[in-house]
Amino acid sequence: MGTVRVSGNTTVGGTLDVAGNTSVGGTFMSTGAATFDDDVSVSGNIVIGGTATVVGAASIGGAVSIGGAVNLLSTATVSGAAGFLGTVRVSGNTTVGGTLDVAGNTSIGGTFLATGAATFDDDASVSGNLHVGGTATIGGAAQITGNVSLGGQLFLAKSGAAAISATAINGITSVSLNFSNAQNFLTTVTAAHTLARPTNATKGQTGSIFLVQSGGSGTLAYNTCWKFIGASVPTLDVSNGAVGRLDYIVVSVSSDNTGENIHAILTNAYGNS
């Protein structure tokens, strides 16, 4: 009924039932399974060389350092801050109820779906396709180097401008403009030129071609794809420095994406350049 002190090793071949408290001043090692039916309080460190299975709740007031893998078969709830210094891989769904702040880069190999508002305070780079099912609001500048396809309407609250591409045709008899470079073109007419079929034309593309007369000897003929009112081919003003403007709209394109049917109107006498 008193104190039992064992200064050597103690081996228990059967079950050891302790009704009261057990205090282990040295190392506690269990080579087999260890089951704790009630609370276990550890004020020092716990080193587990094998697998640890916790069936009930585990409350840890201090730091936890895990050198191996962690497999959570159920839900993990973190009420405080969680810091991950290495790679975090999530194979299932991830739900963030609050704010998600990412200080570094974020790479998404699959679909990124935002059912609410998504705000990017800095540059957003998309190397693949960008599909916007709802309204897209861009508060700053947007630079798109690839093609843009709009299935719905495009509404411009302020002005929109298309650049004018300066194209040199000196020494070129048959001039074939690349309609993928711009909508509007500016060139100097210096000799007898023929406006051939434009390449990379898109049905519905519209724009203007500004023709500046240099030397007063430049003329302009047209491929049959260029259609004028009453089938009457206009004559370019040959006055030195005169500016003519050829307004066009692509009605149809051929199988090789060259202009096939382009309606055009030439107006002269815009004055010397």
Secondary structure, DSSP 8 states (H G I E B T S, - for coil): -------S----SS----SS----SS----SS----SS----SS----SS-----S-----S-----S----SS-----S-----S-----S----SS----SS----SS----SS----SS----SS----SS----SS-----S----SS----SS-----EEE---TT-SEE--BTTT-SEEEEEE-SEEEE---BS--TT-EEEEEEEE-TT--EEEE-TTEE-GGG-------STTBEEEEEEEEEEE-TTS-EEEEEEEEE----B-
